[in-house]
Amino acid sequence: MSKKDFPRVHFYDQDFVDIYDRTWAWIADYWTTPGPDSGISNTKFFFYPPERTLDLMEQCFSSFYLTYSNRIYPASNGLDALYSKQEENGAIRWKYDIDSGKAILPADNPEGVCLPLFSWAEYNLYHKGANKKRVKEVMPVLQAYYSWLESSFKKPNGLFAVPHSATGMMNLPRENAAYLADFNSVMAVNALYMSALGDILNDKEISFIYKRNYFSLKTRLNNYMWNAEDGFYYDIDENKKQIKIKTIGGFWPLLAEIPNEERAAAMIGHLTNPMSFGTENPFPCLAVDSAYYDKRGMGYRGSVFPHLTYMVLKGLEKYNQWELARDCAIRHLYFILDSAHQNGENKQTLWEAYQPQNEGRAIWPENPAWPRTQYLGFSGLATVALMIENIVGLLVSLPRKTVDWIIPNLEVMGIENLSLKRNMITILSNKSGRGWEIFMDSEKLYYFTINVLGKKKKTLPIPSGKCSMLIDKI
């Protein structure tokens, strides 16, 4: 197979494979070069054509699935475009006009701040590309950006206060909330991965500084925002009083590794409870038992967003909830597929947001232009990243030369023609006359860890060439 092809996924449900393939085809039209006078790095990057903006959240989230394009679509170009707009004080704004290069600063968010996702995205890029040189080059940008966030939004109590719109959840009910659980948790995620990037560079000072910042935020989140009775992290007001509205933002602490095992178990209980966040299509922005919840979606009053579902599933992985994560990923993708042909139309449509308890896109009668159609910045996370990482179950780390395959069920599935830098690999499971067998093809040595049904786990060096193994013999 040509090295210029996208990886091929194999799965028993062909509809899943088809939507994965179509996503790569659609993305071909989602690339642009900025205006010559924009001051934006002059390279093609991913964007949403109807809006013509360079969007920080869009770039960070899309990088998590563009890394699987076998470098046909560079995942780092959009991040580099944003870095090229960094100001002297370290600021990088949420959105820029692609043609003029001007920052878009709305009245309700005059600093143009949003969830600080760069270090998480860069850490993921490193493990998919093993480019240590890049980490060294971007570290000063990330440090300056972190410093700007601290100097602009950190309060004497050690927490960050930002406009509600900075989270991107425009009509989420959080009246009187001064310190948001999601933004402060993402700052903890930011510090956690900044420290990890410091470790990659063997820079003990960087690692220590951000680890200290991380533990400072972790302590405050646990002291002020955790509610033991409800098993949840809440926003708090100016007086540190909890505002007891359960939002999807309360699950960012899982990704930040903030709760201990006992607290995480309580949070996971909400994700499986149909009266909380365990809806048929996981997970709504508001708990079902909230007075503000609307099963139609109504913006952020109950809609399911692929990027937020992705975030929750990555948090579940931190606590080894692989089977639950896979089940939720499959359910979410089924809803996306069932909603792709609205009103009997032939053309498939991926939406920005979906209903939690019914098929179809989310509904917000007062805002007919929402949700956005074919919004691949978020929906590609479900059709590509979740497909590879949770449904097929492959976790790749190039620096470690490892591929972990977590198989909760024995099924015909796998991946073909995945580029591990200069190594193309194929891993497929199938049932032969000798039983369940895994077939592998690789150009170079790598280390393969297989975890079958949570009962059999083994790490093996996989030599170059073709080989196979019987699962019964592991």
N, C-alpha and C positions, 0 to 999 in steps of 0.2 A: 504493500500500500504506500502511496506517496506520502512523504513527510509533510507535505503542505495541506493535507486533509485535516479536518477536525477529528478529534477522537470519536469513535463510534461506541455507543452504549448498547448493551444487550439486556433485554428484560422480557419477562413472559407476557407483559401487557404491551402490545405494539403501539397503543395510543400514547404511552409514556415516551417511547422511543421517537415517535413521529413529532411530538411537540418539542422534544429536545432538538431534533434535526431542524425543525422549522425556525426555532429561535436563532440558530446560527445564520440561517438564510436571511431572516428579517434584519439582523444586526448590520448586514452589509450597507443598509441605507442610513445608519445611525452614526456616521463618521463625518467630521467636518474639520476644516482648517480655519483658524481665527482670522479676523480682519487684519490687514497689514499694519494698521495704526492702533491695534488693540493693546499692544504691549504684552500679549499672551504668547507663551512659548510657541513658536511656529511649527507645530507638528499636528498631525491628525489625531483627534481624540473623540471618544464616545460622547454623544449628546442626544437630547430629545428634540427632534426636528421642529415640532410646532412652536417651541419656546425660544430656541436659539440662545440658550444660556449655558454658561459653565457653572455647574452646580456641585458644591462640595459633597453633599450627602449622596448625590447621584453617582459621582465619580468614585467615592470610597466603596459604596455598596456594589456597584457594577464590577469593580476590580476583583471581587471574590469569585465571580464566575468567568470573567474574561481571561483569567489565568489558565483556564482549561482550553483555550482556543489553539493550543500548540503554536503560540506566538503569532498567529495570523492577525489577531487583533490585540495589540499591545495593551496590557492592563494598566501600565504605569503612565501612559501618555497624559491622561486627564489629570492625574495627581501632579505631574511635572508642570502642566499648564497652570494649575493653581499655585504651585510654589513660585512660579515666575511672576506672580502678582503680589508676592509678599511685600508688605510695607516696612519702613525702617523700624517701626515699633514692634514688628513681628506679626502684625495682623494679617490674616487671610480671611476674606469675607466669604459669606455663604454662596452668593451668586454674582456672576459677572455677565454683562452683555458680550456675546461672542464677537460682534462686529466692532463695537467701540472700545471694549475692554473696561468700561466703567462698572464699578460695583453697584449692585442694586440694593439700596438701603431703605426698606419700607419704614413708615412712621412708627409701627409697633415694634420695630427691631432696628434702631438707628445705627447700631454698630455692626449689623450683619453677622451676628454670631450664630452658630448652630452646633449640633452635637460634634465634639472633637474626635473624629474617627481615624485620623491619619495614621497613628502609630499601630493601631490594630490592622489596618489595611497593609501597611508596610511590613509588618511581621509576617502576615500571610503571604505577601509577595516573596519575601525572603525564603520561606519554606517551599514555595512552588518554583522558585528560580535559582536559589542558592547564590544570589548576587550580593556578596558581602561589600563590594565596592560601592554599590548603590546605597546600602545602609550608612556607610561612612559619609557619603555625599549629602544625603538628606537629613542626617542627624542635626546639623546646625539650624536648618529650616524648622525642624520639629521642636527643637529647644526654644527658638525664638517665638514660635507660635504658642507654646505652652506658657512662656513668660508673659506674653500678651494677655492670655486668658486669666492668668493669676492677677496681673496688675489691674485689669479692667473689671473683673467680676468676683474676685475672691474677697469675702468679708472678714472682719476681725475674728469671727467665730470659726473660721476655717472652712466654711461652706461657700459654694458659688451661687450667686443670685443672678439670673438672666431673665429676659422677657419670656413669657410663656410660649410665644411663637417660635423661639429658638429651637424647640424640640421638633418642630415641623407638624405638630398635632394641633391644628388651628382652632378647632371648636371643642376641644376636650374640656370638660367641666373641672376647673381647678381654681375656682374663685378663692382669693385670699392666700393662695400658695405663694410663699416667698422663696423657698428653697425646694427645688424640684428633685424628686428621687431619681428620675431618669438622667437629668443633666449631671448631677453630682456623681451618679454611678458611672456614667460614661467618662467623666474626668478621672475616676478611679481606674477604669479600663485603659484610658490614655496613659496614666502613670505606670500601670502594670506593664504595658507593652513597651513604653519608653525604657523602663528598667531592663526588660528582656532584650531590647535592641542594644542597650549598653553592654549586656553580657555577650551578645554576638560579636561586638567590637573588642571584647576583653577590656573594656573601660570600666574599672571598678568605681570610679567617681560618679560617672553618669548612672550606673546601676544603683549605687547607694542613694543618690539624691532622689531619684524617682521612686525607689522602693520606700523611702521615708515618706514621701508625699502620698504614696498609695496607702500606707498603713494609717496615716493621719486621716485620710478620707474614710477609710474602712471603719475606723473607730467612731467617727462622727455619724456615719450612716447607721451603724449598729446602735449607737446610743440614742439618737434622736428620731430616726425614721422607722426603725423596726418596731412592730407591734406583736408581742408574743401571743396575745390572746387571739388575734386574727391571723397570725402567721404570714405577715405581709409587710412590705416597705411602703410607707406613705409619704406624700409631700408634707411639708410643715410650713406654718405661717411665721411671721416675724418673731413671735414669742416661742417658737419651737413647738407649738401645739400641732399635733397631727391632724391632717385633713383626710377624713376616712372615706375616700373614694378610691376604689381599687382600679388602677389603670394598668395598661400593658407596660408602662414605664417602670412599674414596680418589679419587673423581671430582669432589668439590666444588671442588678446585683449578682445574679447567677453567673453572667458572663464575666463579671469582675471578680468572681470567686470570693465574695464578701460573706455570705452566710456560711455557718458551719453545717455539718451534715444534718443535724437535727432541724435547724431552721430551713435548710434547703428542702428537706422532706415535707415540711409544712407548705412551702411554696409550690412544690410539685403537686401536692394535693389539690391546689387551686386549678392547676392545669388539667387535671383529670376529672374535676367536678363539673358536671353540666350546668350547674347553677352559678358557676364562677367563670372560669375561662375555658372549660373543657367542652366547647361547642362542637358540633359535627365538623365544621370547618374551623380548625384551630388557628389562631387564637384571636378573639375580639379585642378591641382597644379598651373596652370597659367590661367589667364583670357583669354577667347576666343579671345578677340580683341587685345591681345598682339602679337607683330611681331614674337615672339619666339614660340608661341603656335603651337602644332601639335596634330591633333585629333587622331592620332594613339597612342599617349601617349609619346613615345620616352623618357622613364625614367621620369624625373620630368618636362617635357615640356608640359604636358597636361594630364598625367595619373590620374586616380582616385584611391586613396588608402583608404581602409576601416578605418585605424586608424585615418587618417586626417578627413575623413567624420564624424567619431565618435566625434572627437574634436570639429568640427564646430557645430554639433547637440547639444552637451553639452553646448556650448556657447549660442546657440539659447534659450535653456531652461532658462538660467540666465535672459533672457529678455522676458520670458513667451510666447515664440513663439512655443507652443506645437504642434499646428496643422501643421505648416510648417515643423517642425522637423519630425513629423510622416510621412508626405507625402514624404519627402526626404528619410527617412529610408526605406519606402516601395519601392520606385523607385530604390534605391541602391540595395536592396536585390533581386528585380526582375532581375536586370542586372547580379548579381552574379549567380542567378539560370540559367538564359539564357546562361551564359558563362561556365557553369559547364560541359557541354558535348561538348567538342571541337572536330571537325572533325568526328562526329558521334561515338565517343568512348563511351563505356558503363560506364566506371568508371567516377564518378563525381570528378572534380578538383576545388579546391578553389585557386585562384591566389593572389599573393601579390598586383597586380595592374591591373586596368581595363581601357578600352577605355571610354571616356566621352560621345561620340555621337553614338557609334555603339556597338553591342554585342561583347563579346570576351575579352580576356586578352589584356593588353596593348602590343604594339609592339615597339621594339627597335632593328632594324636589325644589328647594330654594336655590340650589346650585347646579343647574342642568349641565354645565360644562365639566362637572366632576362625576365620577373619577375619569382620569385621563386614559385614552385608549392606546393600546400598544406601548404602554409605558415600561419599556424593557429595563430601565434603570433599576427597578425593583423586581418585576415579575421574572426576569432572567435568573434571579437567585433561586426561584422555585424550579423552573424548567431545566436549568443546567446544574447549578451548584448542589441543590438538594438532591437532584437525580443522581449525581456521582457520589456525593459524600454520605448521604443518609439512606437513599433507596437502594442503590447498588452497594454502598457502604465502604467506599475506598477513601483512606486518609493518606496523603502523600507528603513526604518531607524530603526534599532533595539534599539539603545539607547532611542529613543523617543517612541518606541513601536507603530510605525505608518506605515501604508501602504496607499499611495495615489494612486488612480486609475483615470487617466485622459482619458476619453472616448470621442474622437471627433466624433465618429460614433457608432450607436448602431449596434453591430455585435455579432455573436456567437464567444466568445473568453474568455480567462482567463488563469489561471495557477493552477496546481494541484500538491500537495506534495512539496511545497516550504518550506524549513527549515528556520525558524526564530530562530536560536540558538536551544533552546529546545522546540520549538513550530512549529508544522507542520501545514501549512495553505493551503486552497484551495479557490480560488475566481473565479467564472465562471458566465458569463452572457448568458442568453438564452431567447428565446421567448416562453412563455407558453400561455395557454388559457386566462390567466389574463393580458397578456401584457409582456413587457420586465421585466425580473426578474433576480436578482443577487443571486446566491447561494453561501454560505460560510460555511466552515468547519474549525474549529480551536481547538487546544488542550488547549489554554490559552487565556486570555483576550488580545486584542490589539485594537488600535484605527484606524478606517478606514475612510478615506476621499474620497468621490466620487465626481468627477467633470464631469458632463455629458454635452457634447456639448457646454461647456462654459456658460451654462445657469443655471444649477442646481449644487450647491455645498453644501455638508453637511458632517460633521464629526460625526461619531457614534462610541460608544464603542461596540465592537463585543465580545460577551461572548464565553466561551468554548462550544464546541458542534456544531451542525448544525443549520443554520438559513437561512432565505432568506428575500429579500426586493424587493418590486415593485418600479421600477424607477418612474412610474407615481405618486407614493405616497410620493416621497422624497420632 
